[in-house]
Amino acid sequence: MTLAAKLRHRVTLQTRTGSQDATTGETTFTWSNTVADEPAEVVPLSGREFIQSGATQAGVDTRMTIRWRSGIEPTMRVVYDGNNYQITAVLPDPSNRRWLTLMCQRGVNSGE
């Protein structure tokens, strides 16, 4: 199966922007900047894989694969099917820059 056939989901990558309140000086953050709307493969990891990876956190770990693009960072978030996912790692394709694997978490502190 080709990579294009696997990318059957749509995800939105967003960055966080901050603005400072003029009266209190407090900085508030919003996720309004959409970087990309990408086709992706979204694979939730099972509970067994979650425990074997050494994680002891509550939540859902998910692996998302997208086509290669520069500028994707762990400070961004992914929105998929109405849920927010925090990017925990960006893993590039080691051979020829065809795709990126995004390790994501949904649940505790998931990019709200």
URZIPE-V82078 format. One line per field, one symbol per residue. phi: phi as a letter, one per 20 degrees, with the letter a starting at -180 (. if undefined). psi: psi as a letter, one per 20 degrees, with the letter a starting at -180 (. if undefined). A space follows every 50 residues. Layout:
phi = ???
psi = ???
//
This chain:
phi = .fffffedddcdecdeddcdffeenfeddcdeeeeaddfbddcfefffff fffneceepdecdcdcfgbenecffecddclndecefebddfffeblebc ddecccpflemf
psi = prghhhmjqpqppqqpqqqpphgijppqqqlioogqoqqrpoopqrhghg hhijqkqqappqppprqpqqjpqiirrpppkjqpppphqooqpigklhrq popqqpcpllk.
//
